Amino acid sequence: MSHATGEAVRIRDMTRADLGDVMAIERASFSMPWRATTFESLLNRSDADLIAAVSDDDRLVGYAVVWTVVDQAELGNVAVQQEWRQRGVGRMLVQAALERARARSAEECFLEVRESNRSAQSLYEKCGFRSIGRRRRYYSNPTEDALVMRAKL
């Protein structure tokens, strides 16, 4: 996939060395960002896949986190650096996460998304997710419902 400047993006496993860049994107993307210790903990879990999207000069431009328990996966987090949004990076990350979940024998994948985050909902729908419910007041800062979405794998 190419960026408007002609730079290509590729998917690879996230490493501890990526955490500084991950945290910068995380803080810029979410009102309630995960802590670095959360990512560190997930890097140690055998049931979790942490995926990085990197530019051709090896700059981290986005990431996704998915974990799988038995036959169900949870897409826990997806974020893309502001200047790389609307260029297909998020879709690449979601598709890579779903591929990892399938490889672990997951039959379905779930996620929560802010009700107001229409661009994320649209991305998830393009990747096969459908809204199946709502979690009232799931998010804080600001308080908002989450839509629960599921993709059959």
Residue, then its C-alpha position, 0 to 999 in steps of 0.5 A: m500500500s502506498h502513501a500519497t508521498g509514494e511511501a509504502v506501508r508493510i505489516r510486521d509484528m510489534t516489538r518492545a522497541d516500538l512502544g515509544d511510537v505506539m504510545a505517541i500514536e495512542r495518546a494522540s488518538f484516544s481520550m482514554p489511552w492505554r498505558a505502556t504497561t498494558f502494551e508490555s503486558l500484551l507483548n508477553r501474552s501468548d494469546a495476543d497478536l500486536i501488529a505494526a504498520v511501518s513505512d518504507d523507512d521503517r517508521l511506525v505509522g499504526y498498530a493493532v492489537v487482537w487476542t484470541v481465547v478458544d474460538q473467539a477473538e477481540l480486536g482491542n485496539v487499532a490506531v493510525q498516525q494522523e497523517w496516514r489516516q484515510r489511506g488504507v493503513g487502518r484497513m490493512l491492520v484490521q485485516a491482518a488482525l483478523e488473519r491472525a485470529r483465523a490462524r489461531s482458529a477463532e470463528e468470530c471477532f468482537l470489538e467495541v467502538r465509540e458510538s460517535n466514531r463513524s469513520a471507525q465504524s465504516l472501516y470495521e463494516k468494510c472489514g466484515f463487522r456488523s453491529i450486534g449490540r451496545r454497552r451503555r456508558y462504556y467510555s468515559n472522557p466523554t461518557e459515551d455508549a459503545l457499539v459492539m460489533r462482530a465479524k464471523l471468520 
